[in-house]
Structure formats: C-alpha cells, structure tokens
C-alpha cells in the first residue's frame, strides 16, 4: 500500500502502517489465511445491496469467525473459546498447530 491517500488516512487517524520485512511471508500468514477464508466463505457466497450491507455482514462474519467458527489450528475451538481456556490455564491439554 503506497497510495498517498491511504498513507494520509492512516496517519490522520493516528495509526502506523507497518510493513513486513522482504522475503518473510510467514510474518503475515495468519492474516493471509483470514483473508482467504473471508473471500471464499463470505465474499464469494453473498450478494450485497449496498456498502452498508457489506459492512454489516462483514461485522457479523468477523463475529462468527472469532466466536463460533471452529479452527483446526486451535484444536477445533473458536478463537474466543481457545482464549478463554488459555486464560483459565486449561490449554495445556491441547496441542496447538502452528
């Protein structure tokens, strides 16, 4: 993302746009995986009426993804369930794949 308008927007809202180092694709594997799932399981299966419809359904999808969708890499727990178990020190009995 080298667009001046994007850079200015990020700067105006007080964020720092971070780039991963060159030749280190493993640094953003989790977000790449999320966007792949978002595209295949959400964008390719829904029709939208407006941008507000896209926004509303995206918020619902992210809630589903984090609270109810089972993730194989988290031993078939949702991220929320996994975090709850981790915080209760119940996670030791789970082997988490990287």
N, C-alpha and C positions, 0 to 999 in steps of 0.2 A: 504494500500500500504506500505509494509515493505521491498520491494525489495531494496537491496543496490544500484543497478544500477539506479533505479528510484530516490532514495534519492539523489544520487550523481548528476544526471542530473538536478534535481530541484535546488539543491544547486549551481551547476555550472552556471545556467542561472539567479541566483540571486533571486529565489522565495522562499517563506517559505511554506512548505506543512502543512496545517492546518487540524487538526482532530476535528470532533465534539465530544462533551462530550458523554460518555457512557450513554445509555438509554435516548437519546434525539433525536429521529428520526425526530421530527418536525423542527430541526435546518437545515436540508438539503432537506426538502420536495419539494422545487421549483426545485432544480437540479435533484432530483429523478424523478419528473414529466417530466422535459425536456427530460431526457434520455429515459424514457418510450415512449414518443412521437417520439423521434428520432429513436428508434428501430422499432416501429410499423409502423410509417408513412414514414420512409425513408429506413432503412437498410433492412427491410423485403420485400420491393417492388422494389428495384433496383438491377440490376446486374452490376458489375464493371469490367472493363478491366484491371485496374492496381491500384496501390496505389495512383498515381497522379490523377486518375479518381475519386477515393474515396474522396481525399482531395478537388478537385474542386467541386464535387457535394455536399459535406458537407458544404463548404463555401456558396454555393447557397442556401442550405436548411436553414442554420442559418440566412441568409439574409431574406429569405421568412418568417421564424418563427418570426423574430423581426419586419419586416417592413410591412408584408401583411397578415399574419395568424391572424384570429380573435380569441381572447382568452375570453372564458366565464368568467373567473375570473376578467377580465378587462372590464366588461360590453360590450363585443363583439367589442372591439377595438384591434388593433395591439399594441404591446408594444410601438412602435415608436409613433403612434397616441396618445396613452394614455399619454406618457411622454410630448408630445407637448401640449396637452390640460392641463396637470398638470402645466406645466411651464407658460401657459397663464392664470392660475387661473380659468380655465373652468371646473375643475374636481369636484368642489363642488356639481354639479348637478348629479354626478354619485355615485352610491353605489358600492363600490368595495368589492367583497367577498374575504375572506382570505383563 
